Amino acid sequence: MANIQGQLSIASGYQRLGFYNFSTTGAAGAYFHFKTSAQLYTYIMTRVEAIGINYALAYPIRCCWVWYTYDYLTNTGVGNIYSGLTAQNGIYMSSDGYVCFRGYAANNNDVAFTLNATHANPTGAGYNISILAASQNSTSGNYY
């Protein structure tokens, strides 16, 4: 039996599984903001999915954010399957030019999830997306 500690990331040409893990045990705010390494003019279609648990609510987490980094941020959208964390139509560009996305949890004590990414079009093959910054706060608009 394998004993894996710390982060485990599995990558293929179009997917990165477990590229970021997030957890909180405190109520620092209901909004979760993530700043990615994605920038404009890369022409990459991206889908980031959160899978985990909101222990305080006893709800599973499964939601996603999608976008396309053309010469402007376009084709943004979200999907929500469970209500432990809700993906919000809060996909935006940071002040320094990176794609950011936002989620919401009504009760945010003991929330844990991992992020997976899929890059659907050929220009995204092998793209090494990462999270540059993450913040749990009370900002319902753009944070970065």
Rosetta silent file (secondary structure, phi, psi, omega in degrees, C-alpha in Angstrom):
SEQUENCE: MANIQGQLSIASGYQRLGFYNFSTTGAAGAYFHFKTSAQLYTYIMTRVEAIGINYALAYPIRCCWVWYTYDYLTNTGVGNIYSGLTAQNGIYMSSDGYVCFRGYAANNNDVAFTLNATHANPTGAGYNISILAASQNSTSGNYY
SCORE:     score description
SCORE:     0.000 S_00000001
   1 L     0.000  136.443  179.582    0.000    0.000    0.000 S_00000001
   2 L   -82.899  144.027  174.937    1.281    3.466   -0.924 S_00000001
   3 L  -119.271  100.803 -176.016    1.584    6.191    1.671 S_00000001
   4 L  -104.668  123.519  178.367    1.391    9.526   -0.140 S_00000001
   5 L  -119.202  147.822 -178.775    1.853   12.688    1.894 S_00000001
   6 L    83.748 -164.789 -177.058    1.608   16.257    0.681 S_00000001
   7 L   -78.481  142.377  175.043    0.308   17.322   -2.714 S_00000001
   8 L  -123.169  122.164  179.276   -0.050   14.833   -5.527 S_00000001
   9 L  -122.530  127.471  177.806   -0.416   16.199   -9.035 S_00000001
  10 E  -114.561  125.837 -176.135   -1.046   14.007  -12.051 S_00000001
  11 E  -124.687  141.884  171.232   -0.675   15.678  -15.439 S_00000001
  12 L  -126.371 -170.279 -179.834   -1.401   14.610  -18.982 S_00000001
  13 L   -61.135  -34.031 -174.704   -1.423   16.613  -22.173 S_00000001
  14 L  -119.682   -5.335 -178.201   -4.822   18.123  -21.430 S_00000001
  15 E  -131.650  147.474  169.361   -5.428   17.574  -17.698 S_00000001
  16 E  -129.498  112.042 -178.992   -3.792   18.427  -14.384 S_00000001
  17 E   -96.787  134.565  177.592   -5.353   16.573  -11.486 S_00000001
  18 E    64.316   38.060 -176.626   -4.846   17.805   -7.940 S_00000001
  19 E   -78.347  -12.288  177.052   -2.772   20.827   -8.943 S_00000001
  20 E  -154.928  136.391  176.495   -3.884   22.813   -5.880 S_00000001
  21 E  -117.486  137.895 -178.884   -5.358   21.889   -2.483 S_00000001
  22 E  -131.446  137.454  173.704   -7.258   24.309   -0.271 S_00000001
  23 E  -150.957  152.337  178.392   -8.581   23.891    3.263 S_00000001
  24 E  -144.276  148.401  174.625   -9.761   26.128    6.060 S_00000001
  25 L  -122.239    5.854 -178.619  -10.849   25.615    9.638 S_00000001
  26 L  -125.289  160.166 -178.865  -11.806   29.219   10.334 S_00000001
  27 L   -96.288   74.952 -177.432  -14.561   31.554    9.249 S_00000001
  28 L   -89.276    1.373 -177.925  -12.485   34.235    7.502 S_00000001
  29 L   141.552  157.160 -174.197  -15.196   35.063    4.965 S_00000001
  30 L   -89.631   -6.622 -176.440  -17.603   33.313    2.629 S_00000001
  31 E  -108.620  139.917 -179.646  -15.750   34.055   -0.640 S_00000001
  32 E  -119.460  114.336 -178.428  -12.790   32.137   -1.999 S_00000001
  33 E  -108.341  136.633  178.951  -10.682   33.963   -4.610 S_00000001
  34 E  -128.870  131.661  176.801   -7.998   32.283   -6.716 S_00000001
  35 E  -106.539  120.022 -176.620   -5.462   33.996   -8.967 S_00000001
  36 E   -95.995  174.050  175.946   -4.175   31.672  -11.690 S_00000001
  37 L   -85.423   -1.089 -178.246   -1.091   31.759  -13.889 S_00000001
  38 L   -73.696  136.716  178.602   -3.330   32.125  -16.995 S_00000001
  39 L  -129.056  168.476  177.738   -2.966   35.351  -18.972 S_00000001
  40 L   -69.551  166.871  178.722   -4.548   36.875  -22.082 S_00000001
  41 L    65.004   17.958  175.899   -3.274   36.203  -25.619 S_00000001
  42 L   -98.707  -16.179  176.192   -2.556   32.562  -24.774 S_00000001
  43 L    55.750   46.431 -178.438   -5.666   31.296  -26.646 S_00000001
  44 L  -118.046  129.423  172.958   -6.278   28.514  -24.123 S_00000001
  45 E   -87.593  126.596 -175.162   -9.677   27.151  -23.114 S_00000001
  46 E  -126.001  140.044  171.704   -9.551   26.288  -19.410 S_00000001
  47 E  -129.301  119.528  176.288  -11.882   24.434  -17.062 S_00000001
  48 E  -110.578  130.433 -177.169  -10.999   24.372  -13.352 S_00000001
  49 E  -119.532  136.771  174.275  -12.978   22.020  -11.129 S_00000001
  50 E  -106.709  129.610  177.102  -13.191   21.961   -7.324 S_00000001
  51 E  -130.840  128.106 -179.634  -13.945   18.628   -5.627 S_00000001
  52 E   178.360 -146.625 -175.095  -14.139   18.255   -1.862 S_00000001
  53 E  -143.657  139.454  168.499  -16.289   18.607    1.244 S_00000001
  54 E  -105.283   93.266 -172.346  -17.887   21.374    3.276 S_00000001
  55 L   -63.115  -38.543 -177.950  -17.832   19.545    6.590 S_00000001
  56 L   -61.117  -36.000  178.472  -19.747   22.241    8.527 S_00000001
  57 L   -93.636  -11.090 -173.722  -22.727   21.887    6.180 S_00000001
  58 L    59.792   39.034  179.162  -22.168   18.161    5.535 S_00000001
  59 E  -116.932  140.065  172.212  -22.324   18.955    1.785 S_00000001
  60 E   -73.612  161.545  176.771  -20.022   17.687   -0.930 S_00000001
  61 E  -116.475  126.639  169.045  -18.226   20.145   -3.212 S_00000001
  62 E  -158.581  107.726 -179.524  -18.206   19.800   -6.970 S_00000001
  63 E  -151.235  167.351 -179.378  -18.240   22.898   -9.117 S_00000001
  64 E  -150.310  160.103  176.122  -16.278   24.396  -12.010 S_00000001
  65 E  -126.716  140.427  177.461  -15.264   27.582  -13.771 S_00000001
  66 E  -131.376  148.422  177.193  -14.502   27.860  -17.501 S_00000001
  67 E  -160.141  167.051  177.316  -12.902   30.585  -19.609 S_00000001
  68 E  -132.169  125.748 -176.721  -11.027   31.285  -22.808 S_00000001
  69 E   -97.267   75.905  174.628   -7.998   33.599  -22.839 S_00000001
  70 L   -78.099 -149.710  174.561   -8.297   35.224  -26.223 S_00000001
  71 L   -79.025    0.109  169.198   -7.075   38.837  -26.531 S_00000001
  72 L  -147.660  164.483  179.853   -9.749   39.435  -23.888 S_00000001
  73 E   -78.452  120.853 -174.270  -11.360   37.107  -21.337 S_00000001
  74 E  -138.768  171.064  178.309  -14.315   35.436  -23.053 S_00000001
  75 E    50.417   44.302  178.121  -16.697   32.467  -22.883 S_00000001
  76 E   -80.929  148.686  177.977  -16.728   32.490  -19.105 S_00000001
  77 E  -169.497  168.915 -179.853  -19.130   30.221  -17.283 S_00000001
  78 E  -136.732  161.662  173.593  -19.661   28.111  -14.187 S_00000001
  79 E  -141.100  138.418 -179.297  -21.207   24.799  -13.238 S_00000001
  80 E  -130.463  124.412  177.598  -22.478   23.671   -9.847 S_00000001
  81 L  -104.716  -48.780  178.437  -23.401   20.097   -8.952 S_00000001
  82 L  -115.800  164.552 -171.715  -23.307   20.161   -5.121 S_00000001
  83 L  -105.578   14.961  176.436  -23.763   23.117   -2.797 S_00000001
  84 L   -65.941  -32.991  173.739  -20.770   22.825   -0.437 S_00000001
  85 L  -145.511  130.971 -178.740  -19.011   25.490   -2.550 S_00000001
  86 E  -105.888  123.527  173.147  -20.736   27.438   -5.310 S_00000001
  87 E   -70.719  127.316  179.655  -18.777   28.556   -8.366 S_00000001
  88 L  -103.017  153.586  174.374  -19.749   32.156   -8.996 S_00000001
  89 L   -71.339   52.498 -179.152  -19.762   34.048  -12.276 S_00000001
  90 L  -114.316   51.348  176.098  -16.831   35.871  -10.761 S_00000001
  91 L   -96.314  122.383 -171.793  -14.201   35.116  -13.388 S_00000001
  92 E  -149.635  168.865  176.623  -12.158   38.264  -13.875 S_00000001
  93 E   -95.931  134.652  176.819   -8.745   39.675  -14.726 S_00000001
  94 L   -72.194  166.828 -179.792   -6.488   40.776  -11.870 S_00000001
  95 L   -64.269  -21.916  178.778   -4.982   44.253  -11.890 S_00000001
  96 L  -105.259   16.516  167.828   -1.663   42.711  -13.000 S_00000001
  97 L    93.232   25.060  178.595   -3.124   40.654  -15.876 S_00000001
  98 L  -116.123  149.772  177.917   -3.962   37.155  -14.566 S_00000001
  99 E   -74.140  133.145  178.150   -7.242   35.226  -14.719 S_00000001
 100 E  -124.825  153.914  174.368   -8.990   34.951  -11.343 S_00000001
 101 E  -140.078  161.466 -171.825  -12.082   33.068  -10.238 S_00000001
 102 E  -135.289  140.960  173.581  -14.328   33.144   -7.177 S_00000001
 103 E  -124.478  168.385 -177.847  -16.409   30.663   -5.182 S_00000001
 104 E  -137.503  136.770  175.110  -18.859   31.039   -2.311 S_00000001
 105 L  -130.356  121.715 -177.855  -19.623   28.868    0.737 S_00000001
 106 L   -60.369  -43.511  174.600  -22.565   29.766    3.018 S_00000001
 107 L  -121.040  117.293 -169.341  -20.879   28.108    6.008 S_00000001
 108 L  -110.529   18.375  172.954  -17.126   28.103    5.561 S_00000001
 109 L   -80.400  134.649  177.280  -15.831   26.281    8.642 S_00000001
 110 L    57.164   59.920  175.768  -13.941   23.093    7.757 S_00000001
 111 E  -108.556  132.317  178.341  -13.972   23.395    3.974 S_00000001
 112 E  -143.532  134.553  177.799  -11.485   21.335    1.963 S_00000001
 113 E  -156.500  161.801  175.702  -11.172   20.784   -1.774 S_00000001
 114 E  -118.077  151.314  178.739   -8.707   20.089   -4.535 S_00000001
 115 E  -107.016  134.196  173.467   -8.535   21.781   -7.936 S_00000001
 116 E  -117.896  152.888  179.382   -8.254   19.924  -11.237 S_00000001
 117 E  -131.763  144.901  173.763   -7.791   21.557  -14.629 S_00000001
 118 E  -129.697  134.619  176.495   -8.656   20.600  -18.202 S_00000001
 119 E  -116.748  110.805 -165.520   -7.457   22.464  -21.282 S_00000001
 120 L   -81.303  -29.244 -174.130   -9.742   21.570  -24.146 S_00000001
 121 L  -103.026  163.280 -174.159   -8.164   22.966  -27.273 S_00000001
 122 H   -56.574  -31.458 -179.728   -4.823   22.099  -28.882 S_00000001
 123 H   -71.016  -14.697  179.488   -3.061   25.290  -27.751 S_00000001
 124 H   -90.503   -7.491 -177.774   -3.713   24.264  -24.144 S_00000001
 125 L   -57.940  124.222  178.450   -1.989   20.890  -24.377 S_00000001
 126 L    80.273    3.522 -179.759    0.657   20.702  -21.679 S_00000001
 127 L   -64.813  128.920 -174.371   -0.210   24.098  -20.177 S_00000001
 128 L   -96.938   70.262 -179.027    1.084   24.103  -16.614 S_00000001
 129 L   -64.902  145.748  176.949   -1.622   26.112  -14.853 S_00000001
 130 L  -145.690  165.834  175.335   -0.975   27.033  -11.241 S_00000001
 131 E   -99.338  118.525 -179.504   -2.505   29.109   -8.463 S_00000001
 132 E   -83.581  -31.592 -179.931   -0.401   32.198   -7.778 S_00000001
 133 E  -156.606  149.410  176.654   -2.507   33.409   -4.830 S_00000001
 134 E  -139.862  142.322 -179.786   -5.590   32.338   -2.883 S_00000001
 135 E  -146.355  133.826  170.478   -7.673   34.273   -0.376 S_00000001
 136 E  -102.374  121.492 -175.018  -10.724   33.551    1.752 S_00000001
 137 E  -155.675 -168.365 -178.525  -12.421   36.866    2.504 S_00000001
 138 L  -105.596   15.042 -177.018  -15.673   38.863    2.460 S_00000001
 139 L   -87.298  114.780 -179.065  -15.210   40.424   -1.004 S_00000001
 140 L   -87.567   -9.009  177.856  -18.100   39.522   -3.314 S_00000001
 141 L  -106.742 -150.740  178.728  -16.548   41.365   -6.282 S_00000001
 142 L   -72.338  134.900 -179.926  -13.051   41.383   -7.730 S_00000001
 143 L  -106.837  -42.023 -176.812  -10.343   40.906   -5.098 S_00000001
 144 L   -94.215    0.000    0.000   -7.058   40.725   -7.050 S_00000001
